[in-house]
Amino acid sequence: MLSLKASISISDIHIFFLERYRICITNNTNWTWGGVMPIVELHVLEGYNSQEKQRLSEVLTDAVRFVIPAAPELVTVMIHDVPRDNYYRGRIQRSPAPARPDPAQIVKDYLAAMEARELETARAMLGDGFAMTFPGTAPMRTLEQLFEWSTPRYKFVTKTYDGFDAMQGVRDAAIVYCRGTLKGEFHDGSTFEGIRFVDRFEITGGKITRQDVWNDMAEVRANA
């Protein structure tokens, strides 16, 4: 459990996360041309690699900009490694927890495996209690149920992705949205393309636990 202390004034914002790491955010204003230039200092136990620190810097930048009107190039993030020998809590030397996997990459790998029909690979990415809901369906809990539902509807379908958006939910699950268009072929030989879709995923403990799907397939088919 992270404990949070915050004090907010007109000139600065200080936020300290105490336990595994500490964050200090200072909101400076460049009065010369009116730009807001927040500075974020993050203290972590040594052990996180450069890719994990890159992910930290990106999400911290985005989190600051969600509240403070600053351009991304004006948000400074400074990460300070704390040697393990210099960190004790409860009279015990502590080690850093392993970084969580990138939830957006988990979703990308899962969707790639599904499109390639690498079902064992895709199934290994699903967590306990997994459920998926497609347009007009009750929740399905296995990939076999999905294929049983989709097989009579079209011969094949592929996705073109316009983007992935990942965020931490208020509970344990990370949330990932992907959006783009569908193309494929119906069983009568007619084809379709440019059909909009949005998928929402929940990832808990590095596994996909929920998928919700929305698309315009029914509307396009009805107007064909």
C-alpha positions in Angstrom: 0.0 0.0 0.0 1.4 3.4 -1.0 1.0 6.3 1.4 0.5 9.7 -0.2 1.1 13.2 1.2 0.3 16.2 -0.9 0.4 20.0 -0.4 -0.7 22.3 -3.2 0.0 26.0 -3.5 -0.2 28.6 -6.3 3.6 28.4 -6.9 4.3 24.7 -6.6 2.9 21.2 -6.2 4.7 18.6 -4.1 3.7 15.0 -4.1 5.6 12.4 -2.1 5.0 8.7 -2.5 6.6 6.9 0.5 7.2 3.1 0.6 8.9 1.7 -2.5 9.7 5.1 -4.1 9.3 8.9 -3.7 8.0 11.4 -6.2 8.4 15.1 -6.0 6.6 17.3 -8.6 7.4 21.0 -8.7 5.4 23.2 -11.0 7.6 26.1 -12.3 6.4 28.8 -14.5 8.6 30.5 -17.1 7.3 34.1 -16.8 9.3 35.2 -19.9 6.9 33.5 -22.3 4.2 32.0 -20.0 5.2 28.3 -20.3 4.5 25.9 -17.5 7.6 23.7 -16.9 6.9 20.9 -14.3 9.9 19.0 -12.9 9.3 15.5 -11.6 11.9 13.8 -9.4 11.5 10.1 -8.9 13.5 8.1 -6.3 13.6 4.3 -6.8 15.7 1.5 -5.5 18.3 0.5 -8.0 17.5 -2.5 -10.1 15.2 -1.2 -12.8 16.6 -1.3 -16.3 16.7 1.5 -18.9 13.6 0.3 -20.7 11.6 0.2 -17.5 12.8 3.7 -16.6 11.8 4.9 -20.1 8.3 3.6 -19.4 8.3 5.4 -16.0 9.3 8.7 -17.6 6.6 8.4 -20.3 3.7 7.7 -17.9 4.9 10.4 -15.4 5.0 12.9 -18.2 1.5 11.9 -19.4 0.2 12.0 -15.8 1.5 15.5 -15.3 0.0 16.8 -18.6 -3.3 15.3 -17.6 -3.7 18.0 -15.0 -1.1 20.7 -15.7 -1.2 22.5 -19.1 2.3 21.8 -20.2 3.7 20.7 -23.5 5.5 17.3 -23.3 8.9 18.9 -24.1 8.5 21.2 -21.1 8.0 18.3 -18.6 11.3 17.2 -17.0 11.6 13.8 -15.3 14.7 13.0 -13.2 15.1 9.4 -11.9 17.4 8.9 -9.0 18.6 5.3 -8.2 18.9 4.6 -4.4 21.5 1.9 -3.6 20.0 -1.0 -1.7 22.5 -0.5 1.0 21.0 2.9 1.6 17.4 1.9 2.0 15.8 0.3 5.1 12.2 0.0 6.2 11.2 -1.6 9.4 14.9 -2.2 10.2 15.2 -4.4 7.2 17.1 -3.7 4.0 14.6 -3.8 1.1 14.9 -4.9 -2.6 12.8 -3.4 -5.4 9.8 -5.3 -6.7 10.1 -6.4 -10.3 8.6 -4.1 -12.9 5.2 -5.0 -14.3 5.2 -6.0 -18.0 3.9 -3.4 -20.5 0.2 -4.1 -20.7 -0.1 -2.6 -24.2 2.6 -5.1 -25.5 0.7 -7.9 -23.9 -2.4 -7.0 -25.8 -0.5 -6.6 -29.1 1.1 -10.0 -28.6 -2.3 -11.6 -27.8 -4.0 -10.1 -30.9 -1.1 -11.1 -33.1 -1.3 -14.7 -31.8 -5.1 -14.7 -32.4 -4.8 -13.5 -35.9 -2.1 -16.1 -36.7 -4.3 -18.8 -35.0 -1.6 -19.6 -32.5 -4.2 -20.6 -30.0 -1.9 -22.1 -27.4 0.2 -18.9 -27.3 -3.0 -16.8 -27.0 -4.5 -19.0 -24.3 -1.4 -18.8 -22.2 -1.9 -15.0 -22.0 -5.3 -15.4 -20.4 -5.8 -15.1 -16.6 -8.2 -16.7 -14.1 -11.8 -15.6 -14.6 -11.1 -14.4 -18.1 -14.3 -13.2 -19.9 -14.9 -11.6 -23.3 -18.0 -9.9 -24.6 -18.5 -9.2 -28.3 -21.4 -7.3 -29.9 -24.7 -9.0 -29.0 -23.1 -11.9 -27.0 -23.2 -13.0 -23.4 -19.7 -13.2 -21.8 -17.6 -16.0 -23.3 -14.8 -17.6 -21.3 -12.9 -19.7 -23.8 -11.4 -19.2 -27.3 -13.4 -22.1 -28.5 -16.6 -20.3 -27.6 -15.4 -17.3 -29.6 -14.6 -19.3 -32.7 -18.0 -21.2 -32.4 -19.7 -17.8 -32.4 -17.7 -16.1 -35.2 -17.3 -19.0 -37.7 -20.9 -18.7 -39.1 -20.6 -14.9 -39.4 -17.6 -14.5 -41.6 -14.9 -16.4 -43.4 -12.1 -14.3 -42.0 -11.4 -10.9 -40.5 -8.2 -8.9 -39.9 -7.5 -5.7 -38.0 -5.7 -2.6 -38.9 -4.7 -0.7 -35.7 -4.9 3.1 -35.4 -3.5 3.2 -31.9 -3.2 1.7 -28.4 -4.0 3.6 -25.2 -2.9 2.1 -21.8 -3.6 3.3 -18.3 -3.7 2.0 -14.7 -7.2 1.4 -13.5 -8.4 2.4 -10.0 -8.0 -1.2 -8.8 -5.4 -3.8 -9.7 -6.1 -4.1 -13.5 -4.4 -2.1 -16.1 -6.7 -0.9 -18.9 -5.7 -1.0 -22.6 -7.9 0.3 -25.5 -7.0 -0.5 -29.1 -8.9 1.0 -32.0 -8.8 0.7 -35.7 -10.7 -0.9 -38.6 -11.7 -4.4 -39.7 -11.6 -6.0 -43.1 -12.4 -9.5 -44.3 -14.8 -11.7 -46.2 -18.3 -13.0 -45.6 -19.2 -16.6 -46.5 -21.1 -15.5 -49.6 -17.8 -14.1 -51.1 -18.5 -10.5 -50.5 -15.8 -8.5 -48.7 -15.8 -5.7 -46.2 -13.2 -3.1 -45.0 -13.0 0.1 -43.0 -15.3 -1.1 -40.3 -14.5 0.7 -37.1 -13.8 -1.2 -33.9 -12.7 -0.6 -30.3 -11.4 -3.3 -28.0 -11.0 -2.7 -24.2 -8.8 -5.1 -22.2 -8.1 -5.5 -18.5 -4.7 -7.0 -17.5 -4.1 -8.2 -14.0 -0.9 -9.8 -12.9 0.5 -9.8 -16.4 -2.6 -11.8 -17.8 -5.6 -10.7 -19.7 -8.7 -11.0 -17.6 -11.3 -9.2 -19.6 -12.0 -8.1 -23.2 -14.9 -6.0 -24.4 -15.4 -5.5 -28.1 -17.5 -2.8 -30.0 -17.7 -2.5 -33.8 -20.0 -1.4 -36.7 -20.1 -4.9 -38.3 -23.9 -5.3 -37.9 -24.7 -1.9 -39.3 -22.4 -2.4 -42.4 -23.9 -5.8 -43.0 -27.4 -4.5 -42.8 -26.8 -1.7 -45.3 -24.8 -3.9 -47.7 
